[in-house]
Amino acid sequence: MPVKVSVVVPVYNPGPYIEDCVASMLRQSLPRDEYEVIFVDDGSSDETPARLDALAAEHPHIHVIHQEPSGWSGKPRNVGIAASKGEFVMFVDNDDFLGDEALERMYDYGVANEADLIIGKMAGKGRPVPVELFRRNHPRATVENAPLMSSLTPHKMLRRSFLDRIGLRFPEGRRRLEDHVFVAEAYLRASNISVLSDYVCYYHIKREDASNAGFQRFDPVGYFGNLREALDVVERYTEPGAKRDRMFQRWLNNEMTERLRGKRFLKLPDDYRKELFDEIHKVIAERMGPSVFALLAPAQRVVAELAAAGRYEDVLAVAEWEAAVNPSTALESVRWDGGALKIDFAAEYTAGGAPKTYPADTAAAPADEPAATAAEAIARLELGTAARFGKANVDLVMRERETHAQFFQPVELTRETVPVEGEPDRVRLVVKATATVDPGTAASGTPLAAGLWDAFVRLTIGGWTREHRLFPASPTSGAAFPAMPVPGVVGGRRVLPYWTVKDNFALDVDMASKRLGFGEFKPEDFTVAGDRLRAELPFHVDGDVKASVRLTGPKPAAEVLEVPATLSPAEGGGAVLDAPLPVRSLQEGSWRLALCLLADVAEPRFFTLPLVVRDSPAGLKVAKPAQKKPAAPKPAPAPKPRPGAARRLARKLPLPVRRALVRALGRGRKPARQEGK
């Protein structure tokens, strides 16, 4: 078969961190004769080269190229492109890994949409990844209709003929932002770009030793010199105007103003912070104009204008003020509505732990020229934020705790301007929302996978976009915890809403056992009428659910019987269990009960109840199992005689001294008395 995809992995001293990458390559759903993996060892000095050679000897579709160290990832990737035989080339870093169906899904999606470049949904574990880009699938994405510029890392699939036709390769040598230069040109010259958002294709991992190349402190002069090369690419392939401005805005936001804001800027050493500011000032003054500034939200625009003017002390003062601004959320209620959870919550920003306030009168527009002082800059930022409150947004994101795969949930929101008591000229900006989490469709139209899913609120107001865990109102507010709904058996999943140990809202999907409460059922919860077992259980169901009851007979035979059951909605809430009982088979002994809430799944799971079914003069009944007689307590051992004071003192002496003392005492003893004398 022709090779569909060549996966190129640059490798340099990854140690054990390469194992997840290797394992994911071997798990791909694409047939092994339809893809190849090319590991390019860039002069590794650890055990990795031998590990890769052994891997290649065992798997024909895995190849290894060894070369002298080049200093960065550009040359290894180019070597991999040259060696590739696939219709498409996929770039993966050696400490990251792919979803099991990533290659197959991305290839099929790219072919179906005739794309030169395919971007698969990413999940970041300890590393930031694009969020807005993956709200939905974009079969025909451009920098104008999709936030492509939020993703400039190389972890993408590109058509090999496209790379060859335009001669696109990575800049080589020890340098930064080689991926920005490569990806920016690909975006501007591709015939079509497709974004696949309904499956997590790429897992971007922060190593525990934090030795990923992207986490190392960089030289500002070299870094922003490399950034200018990416700007040059944009200028080469665009005309002055909205498209160029939008692309420049990304670098101005992410690589410049964001580095000068809040805690991120303040935590840097003084000398490095000043050097970083000076280089950012140069790039903004040289390459960024008013048309790019106009695209910025207030929080970024204020910093950009001050940096363009070279006002380091004012940028520092704004950062100190902004460091106290944080998001706050409050879960107000959560309830089942059919097969979905409805979650009502509120979100706003705080300053120093108190609700953040803003000017009530937004009629006065900020001046075009930069603010004269830091205080004036902050006042303009607040005014601009209040004026743009109509664009404020909030999202609820469910994120799986182990893999960090995350999915947006539908949200209906309202924006409320709340008066501040005692301050008629100030208001609070509060976003209230109702999110819908349908376990059967919450993962981009597919069911949530088994796991623990944490709820994150993503709040955007005036240039602040921050994530925050969803929790009830703070104890100081006096608000009570919202009542948590019962577990649900919906969407083919067992779903348990719960509070974490830190009082954050989360969902347990198909994982819980003890927390489902099966150990708390009592005989009176169940009734037997004729040959039917019935019970009202504290579970939410949306329509009839196929369940199952297991009965395990007395030992030694311990015969096992399974009967089909149904969980149906109860009138007052909860679920009604109904199951037939094989009466004749249960007339001798006690049969232990176990219940499966979802029988119509690949791997049914039974939960044992502390109950049995046994025969009685009135017929079958549910009862507690017979208690075993407690074993007779063992007699307490006789206390050992406590050694005398002399012996206790002797034990503290060194062993040679004790032995010498024993020998001396032995020589002085009287001889034993003999019989007959």
N, C-alpha and C positions, 0 to 999 in steps of 0.2 A: 504494500500500500504506500502511496505517496505520503511523505511526512507533512502533517497539517501544521504542527506547531513545534518550533525549536525554543526551548527554555534556556536562557543564558543566565548563568549565576556566577558573578565575580566572587572570588574566594580569597580571603586573607586572614589567616590565624583565627578562625572562628571558634576553635576548640569544640566543646560539647554543644554549642549553640547551633551548629549546623545540622544536628540530628533531626530536629523538627522539620527543617527544610527538606532533608533527604526523605523522611517518612512521607511527607505530603506529595513528593514527586512520585513515589511508588504507589500511592493510593489513588492516583488520578483515574477518573471514570473513562477517559478517552483510552481506546485500545493502545497497548504499548507499541504496536507497529505504526501508530499514527502520530506519535510525538517522540521527541528526543530531548534529553537534558544535557547541556554542555556546561560543565564546571570548568571555569578558567582560573587555575590556581596562580595567583599573582605573587609567587615567591614566598609562600607560607613557610614558617620555620617550626610550626608545631607538628602534631601527628596527623594533621588533615590530609596532606598529600597521599600518604599510605592508605588512609581510610577511603579516599576517593578512588584510588587505583583498585583496591579490592572490590569496591562497589561496581566499578565499570567492568571488572572481570566477571562479575556475577550477572549483570544485567546488560544485554546488548544495546538497549536504547539509551544507556548512560555513557557519556564520553568525558574524558578529562584532558585538559591541555595545561601543561606546566610552562611557566615563563618566569623570567627574572622580575623582581618587584618593580612596579612602575610608579608607585606612590599614591595612586587613587584609582577610582573605579572606571574611568573613561576608557583606558586602553584595554583592560580585560573585556569590557562589553563589546568593543569594536572587534577584538579577536574572535569573540563568540559569534558576532554577526557574520564575519567572514567564513567561519566554519559551519554555519547553520545550513540545513537543507530544507527547512520547513517553509510552507507557504506564508506563515506568520512567525514573528519572533516575539517572545515574551521575556521581559526582564524581571528578575527576582533577586533580592539581596540574600546573602548566605545566612543571616540570622532571622529571616522572615519565613513565612510558609503560605501555601495556597489552600483554599478550600478544595475539598475532594473532587468537586465537579467543575472547578474553575476553568480549566483549559477547554473542556468540551462546551460549556455554556458560552464562554467568550468567543470561541471560534465560530460556533453556530450563529451567534448573534451578529458577529462581524460579517460573515458571509451573507446572511439574510438581508443585511442593510448595506452591503457593498461598501463597507468601511475600510479606510486605510489605517485607522487607529481605534482601538477598543479600550475603554477604561472600565474595569470591574470594581464593584463596591468594595471598599476597604473598611477594616476594623483596626483600631489602634489600641494596643495594650501598653500603656505607659507612654505612648507617642501620639501626637496630634494627627488626625487624618481629616480630609474634607468631610463636611457634614451636609451642607446645603446641596452640593452636587448630586447627592444620592437620595434625594427626596423621592424621585421617580425615575423610570427609564427614559433616556433621551436617545431615540434611534438616530436622529440627525441633529447633533449638537454643534453649536458654533460658539465663539467667544461672545457673540452678541445675544444669543438666546439661552445660554446656560452658563453657570459659574465655573467654566472650565479652568479659569486661571487660579482657582483655589487648589488645583492639583497639578503641581509642576515636578513631582517626583517621577522617576523613570519606570515605575512599576506598572507598565502597560503592555498591551499587545499591538504590534505594528505589522503591517503587510510588508514582507521582504522586498517585493518588487517596487513598492513605494520608496523604501529607503534607498534602493539602488538607483531608481529613476532620478531622484533629486540629489543623490550623493550625500545623504544625511548620516552623519556619524557623531560620536561624542567627542568633545574636546579632550585632549589627553594631557597627562602630566599631573603633578601634585597641585591641585587647585580646587576651589569651591564652585558650587553652582553650575557644574558642567551639565547637570540634568535640566536646569532652567533654560540654558541655551538650546539644548537638543529639543526639549518639549515645546518651547515657544515656536520654534521654526516648524515643527510637526503640526502644531495647531493651525498655523497660518497657511500651510501648503497642502494639507490633506484634502482629498476630494470629499470625504465624509468622516465624521467622528461619531462613534456610538458609545453611550454610557449605559452600562448594565447595573441596575440598582436593586434588583429583587433577589440577589443571592450574594453572600459575602465571598468574594473571590480571593482577596488578598489580606493577610494578617500581618500588620506592621508592628514589630515587637521591640520594646526597649529591653536591652540585656540587663541582667541583675547587676553586672559590674559597671553599667552605664558607659561602656566603651564603644558604643555605636559611633561611627564617624560623625554623624550629625549632632552629637551631644558634646563634642569637643569645642573648647573656646577657640574662636578664630581670630586671625589678624585682620583688624578692620580695613587697613589699606588694601590688602590683597583681596579681601572678600568683596568690597564694594568696587574694586577694579573689575572683578569677574562679573559683578552684577551689571556694570555698564555694558558688558558684551551682550547680555541678554536684551538690554534696552536697544542696543545697536541692531539686533536681529529684528525687533519689532519695527524700528524705523526703516529698515531695509525693505520690509514686505508690506508696509501699510502707508497710507497717506495720512497727513495730519487731519485729525477729526475725532469723532466719537469712539471709533474702534480702537485707535491708538491710545486715547485717553483712558479707556476702560482697562486696557491691558496694563498701562503704566500705573493705574490706581492700585492694582494688586501689589506691585512691588513697593509703592509708597506706603500702603497700609501695613503689609505683613513684614517687610524687611526693614522699614524705617520707622514710621510713627509708633508701631506696636513695640518696638525695642526701646522707645523713649518714654514709655508710659508706666505709671504706677509702680508696684512692687518689683516688676521685672527689671526696671531701670535702676531703682534704688538699691537693689541687692548687689549691684556690681561694684568692684573696687573703684575708688575715686579716679585713679589715673586711667584705668581702662574705660570707665564710663565717659570721661572727657574725650578720650581718643575716639571712641565710638561715635559720640555726638559730632565731633569735627568732621568725620568722614561722611556721616549722613547729611550734615549741613551742606557739604560740597555737592553731593549728588542731587539733592533737592534744588539747590540754587542753580545748578547747571542744566538739569533735565526736566524738572517739573514746573508746569506753568499754572496760571489761574484756572484754566479749564479742567485740569486734573484735581485741583483743590476743591472745585465746586462739586465734585462727585463724592466727597468725603462727608461722613456723618460729623456732627459737632465735636465729639470727643477727639476724633482724629484730625479734623481740620485745624482746631486750635493749636495742637502740638506741631502739625506740619508748618503752619505759618510762623510760629515762634522759631522752629528749627531753621526754616529758610532764611530768617533774619539773623541767625547766629546767636540767639539769646539763650545761652546755656542755663543761666541761673533761673530764668523764668520757666524753662522747661522742667527744671528740677523742682521748682515750687509747685507747678501743676501736678507733677508726678506724686509729690508728697500729699497733696490734697486728694488726688484720685485714689491713692492706696487705701483710703478708708472706705471707699465705695464698694459695696458687695451686694449680690442678689439675695433675696429672701423669698421663701415660698411658704405657703400654708395650705395643707390639705383640709378642705372643709367638710367633704362627705365623699363616701364611696359606696356604691350600691350595684346590685345586679339589675340589668334591664334586658330581659330576654337572654340571649346568649352572650352578652357583652357586659363589661364593667363600665359604669359611668363614674368619672372621677372629677369632682368639683374642687378647684383650687384657685388661690390668688397669688400674685407675684408682684414684687416691686423691688426697687433698690433701696439700700440703707446706707447711712453714713455714720460711722462710729457707733453702730449698733442700733441707731434710731432710724425711723423712716426718713428717706431722703426727701427734701422739699425743693420746690422750683418756683420761679416767678409765676404769679397768677395771670399777669397781663403780658401776653406775648405779641402785642401789636407792634412794639418797637423792634424792627429788624436789626440784626447785628450789622455794624459798619463793614465796609469792604476791606479797609486797611487793617493791618494787624493791631491787636490790642496794645495799649501803651504800657500796661503793667500786668503782672501775673494775676492780680486780683481781678482786673478787668477781663482778662482772658477766661478766668473761671466763671465770671458772671455771664459772659457771652456763651460759654459752653452750656450753662444751665438754661439760658433763654432759648438757645437753639434746640435743646433737647425738649423743652416744653412745647415749642412751636411745632416740632415734628412728631408729637405724641400720637397723632393720627396714623403714623406708620409703625407704631410699636407692635411687636409681635411676641407670641409665646408659643412654645411647642412642648409636647410631652414625648420624650424618647424612652423606649424600653430597651435596656442594655443587658445582655447576658453576662453574668459575673465572670465566668471562666474565659470565654472567647472574646468578650467585648463586642460581639456583633450587636448592632443597634438598629432600631427601626422607629420611624416617626409614626405617631398615632393621630387619627383625626381629632381636631380641636375646634370648638366654637368659642370665640372670645368676645369680651366687651372691654372697652377702655374707660376707666372711671377717674375723673379728676376730683380728688377728695379735699375739701377745705381743711386748713390746719387751724385748730382752735387757738385763739389768741394771736394769730398772725394772718390777718385778712389779705395780705399781699402775697401769701405763699400757699402752695397746694402740693398734695402728694399725687403721684402718677401710678395708679394701680391697674394691673391687667387681671381680669377675672376670666376663668376659662372652665369649660367642661370637655374633658377628653373622653374618647370612647376607645376601650381596649377590648377587642374581640379576639379571644385566644385562638379561634379557628382561622383568622386572617391577619393577625397583627404583624406577622413577618412578611411585609410587602405582598399581602394576598395569600400567604401560606400560614399554616399553624405555627405557633411558637414551639420551638424545640424544647425537649426536656431540659430543665436547668433552673437556676435562680435568676430572676429578671428584676433588675433595679430600675426604679423610675427616676428620670432626670428631667428637670424643667429647664428649658433653654429660653432665656429671656433677652429680648432685644429692645432697648430703649435708647435712642439718641447716640448711637455709636458704642454703647456697652452691649456686648453679647456675651453672656456668661451662663454657664451651666450650674445647676444646684440640685442637690438631692431633694426629693419631695417628702416633706415631713409636716406634722401638725403644727399649729401655731405654737410659738414658744411658750414655755410655762409662765413667763412673766406677763404674758398677755391675759392670763386667766381663762383662756379658752380650753375646753375639755377635749380630750382625744376623740376624734370621730369614731363611731362604732364601726368595727370591721365586719364585713359581710361573711356569711358562712362559705365554706369551700364550694366550688362549682364543679360540676361534671358537664362540661360544655366543649363544643368544637373538637370532640375526640380527645380531650385532655382533662386531667384532674388539676384544678387550679385553686391554689390556696393564697388569698391575699393575707399579708401579715406585716407586722412591724419588725424591723431588724433590731438588734441590740442597741443601736444608736437612734432608734425611733424613726427610721426612714421607711418609706413605703416600698414594698417589694412583692413580687409574685413568685410562688413556688409552683413550678409546672412539672407534674408527674414525678416529683422527687419525695414529697413528704410521706411520712409513715405515722409516727407517733402523734404528730400535730393534727392529723385528721380525726383523732379522738376515738378510734375504734376500741381502745382499752377502757372507755368510760361507759359503754353500753350496758344496760341492766336487763334482766329477764322481762320486766314489765314493758320494755320498749318494743317487744315482739309478741305477736299473737299467732296461734295456730288454729285455723278454722277448717275442720275437715282435713283436706290434703293441701292447704295453702298456708304458706308462711308470709306474714305481712308485718311491716314496721314502718313508722314514720322516722326518717333519718334527717339530720341537719346538713343537707347538701342541696345546693341549687342546681336544678336541671331545667333545660329549655326544651320541652317535649320529651317523649319517651326515649330512654337510653337502655341499650342492651347490657344487662349485668349478668352475674353468675354467682351461685351459692355452692360452696364446697362443704361436704360433710365427711369428716374423718372418723371412722369407727373405733371401737375400743381395741386396745392391744390384746394379744400379740398380732392379730391379722392386720389391724388398722386399715380396713377396707376404705377406699376413697370413692365417694359418689359426687358428681357434679350435675347440677340442674340449672337450666336457663332461668333468668330472672329479669324483671323490668323495673327500672326506676322511672316514676312518673311524677310530674309536678303535683304537690299537695295544695289544697285550697288556701291554707293559711301560711304558705311558704314551706320550704323544705321539699323533700321527696318521699314518695311512697314506694317501698319495696314490695314486690309481689313475686312469689316463687312457688312452684309446685313441690311437694315433698313426696318421695317414694315411701309411703306409709309402711308397707309390709317389710321393707328392708330396714326400717328403723325401730322395730319392735323389741329389739334386745340391746341393752347397754346404752351408753351415752355417746352421742355423736357430736364432735366438736365442730363449731360453725366457723366458716371463713367466707368473706365477701369480696367479690371482684366488682368494682364500680364500672369498669369499662371492659366488657367481654369482647367487643367487636374491634380489637386492635391486634397488632402483630404479636405483642408480648403481654398477654393479660397478667395482671398482678393481683394476688389474693392477700387480703388482710385478715389475720386471725382475730376473732372476737373472744372475749372471756366468757363465752356462753356455750352451752351444749343443748342438743335436742334429745329428749329421752321420753320413753313411754311411761304412762301413768294410768291409773284406773279411769281417768276422764279422757284418755287419749294422749296424743303427743303434746308436749309442752316444752317451752324454752326455760332453762334453769341455769344456775351457776354450776360449774363442775364441782364434783365432790372434793372436799378438802382432804389432802393426805394427812394422816396422823403425824404429828411432829415427832421426830426421833427423840428417844430418851437422851437427856443431856449427859455428856461424858463427865465422870467425876473429875473434879479439879485436882491437878497433880499436887502431891504433898510439897510443901515449901522446903526448899533446900536449906540446910543449916547454914547460918551465916558464919563465915570464918571469924576466928578470934582476932583480937587486935594485933597480936604478934604475927599471925599469918598475913593479915592485911598489909602490915608494914613490910613483910618479907617480899610480897608480890611487887612492891614498888622498886625493889633492888634490881640492878642489872643481872641478867641470867648467869654469867660466870660467878658473880658474887654469891648468888643464891645457891649454886651448886657446891661451891666451896663451903658454905655455911652448913649445908645438909651433910656433907662428908664429915665435917668436924663434929657435928652433933651426933652422928652415927657412931663415931669412935668412942664417945663418952657414955653410950647407953649401957645399961646392965644386961648381961647375957640372959636369954630366955630361960625360964624355969623348965627343967627336964622332969618327965614323969618318973616317979619312983624315988625321987630324991627330996 
